[in-house]
Amino acid sequence: MLIDFFYSLRAAKLPVSVKEYLTLLEALKANVIAPSLDEFYYLARITLIKDEQYFDKFDQAFGAYFKGAAQASELAFDIPLDWLKKKLQRDLSPEEKAQIEAMGGLDKLMERLKELFDEQKERHEGGNKWIGTGGTSPFGNGGFNPEGVRIGGDSAGNRTGVKVWEARAYRDYDDQVEIGTRNIKIALRRLRRFAREGAAEELDLPDTIRSTAANAGWLDLKMVPERHNKVKVLMLLDVGGSMDDHIKRTEELFSAAKAEFKHLEFYYFHNCVYDFLWKNNRRRHTERIPTWDVLHKFTPDYKLIFVGDATMSPYEVLQPGGSVEYNNAEAGAVWLRRLADQFPHHAWLNPEPEGLWTYRQSVSAIRDVLGHRMYPLTLAGLETAMRALSK
């Protein structure tokens, strides 16, 4: 059975290895969990899945294999009722327990569920008896019953099920989804570089042990400076126009970057970088900062990150005077090359779907200028960008 489970995970394109599978078998042999499907789920996930971006795919594969997401007609009552009952008793609120007792108690509910599994031979929709969808039976999904057991499928929004299989709590961790602040932080951490600096105020445990042993057992404390994140980031963010469609994700990225990087500097631009940047978008026409000043202010060890959809007229990138706001003396591509030359570690993060890039001449022009260092604003794209910036 578990061999088939292993191959089903591989078929779902999850990176599980034979060594991890053997670890799972050893844990089961050692009886580290109770005979519970829920506990087996957690054990399988912790032994087989090493990267949380795959948690959602694992949930789907696990649910499909153990029939949690299969058709009700194919379900077999393989889970002992006492396991399910104990789990439900832990999870139910006092109000839900009172509702169940009013209908005859949890024992009666579980007994009826087993009877229906034995009797039902086909899929059922609607009604108030069989396991199915869209009805008032206590068993199934998409319907309503104050003491229901949801089996497969999505909730109808009534939130009255006493057990919900396949919650998919890690849906946002998929590496192709549009990402939230927490996931952005996880990806940005690949860029962090720690170094010890300042006064010696943190215990160096390995050196303390060595020194104490060499000192015939007399305690000899050794201290070291604290570790601080030394990476420095310069972020240039496109604002306004077509970027209004991507405000939420840009804000999440900016918020995560401020939390992760101690040395973060940022400026705004519109569509493409020209001879001016600004700090306050409301005063973009009155409080401009010359781009030359930015080039001279920051050293080449800064990691430069552009954030923008790169969607504009190609003239805005390639021609002098192409800016939609003023008559720029030099083309945007000239300024992009200057920034790329000053900051060798640079990347452009694009919130537009990567499949649309080939239809945007301006995207192709900017990618050419930056040596194709443009990455989509997905979890996988962000992690690839951080690895490129770390080299």
Sequence and secondary structure as in RCSB ss.txt:
>XXXX:A:sequence
MLIDFFYSLRAAKLPVSVKEYLTLLEALKANVIAPSLDEFYYLARITLIKDEQYFDKFDQAFGAYFKGAAQASEL
AFDIPLDWLKKKLQRDLSPEEKAQIEAMGGLDKLMERLKELFDEQKERHEGGNKWIGTGGTSPFGNGGFNPEGVR
IGGDSAGNRTGVKVWEARAYRDYDDQVEIGTRNIKIALRRLRRFAREGAAEELDLPDTIRSTAANAGWLDLKMVP
ERHNKVKVLMLLDVGGSMDDHIKRTEELFSAAKAEFKHLEFYYFHNCVYDFLWKNNRRRHTERIPTWDVLHKFTP
DYKLIFVGDATMSPYEVLQPGGSVEYNNAEAGAVWLRRLADQFPHHAWLNPEPEGLWTYRQSVSAIRDVLGHRMY
PLTLAGLETAMRALSK
>XXXX:A:secstr
 HHHHHHHHHHTT    HHHHHHHHHHHHTT S S HHHHHHHHHHHH  SGGGHHHHHHHHHHHTTSSS GGG 
   S HHHHHHHHHHH  HHHHHHHHHTT HHHHHHHHHHHHHH  S  BSSSSSSEESSS SEEESS  TTEEE
 SS   S   EEEES   TTGGGSTTSB  HHHHHHHHGGG  EEEEEEEEEE HHHHHHHHHHTTT     EEE
EEEE  EEEEEEE SGGGGGGHHHHHHHHHHHHHH SEEEEEEESSS  SEEES GGGTTTSEEEHHHHHHHS T
TSEEEEE    S HHHHHSTT  SSS  SS HHHHHHHHHHH SSEEEEE S GGGGGG HHHHHHHHHTTT EE
ESBHHHHHHHHHHHH 
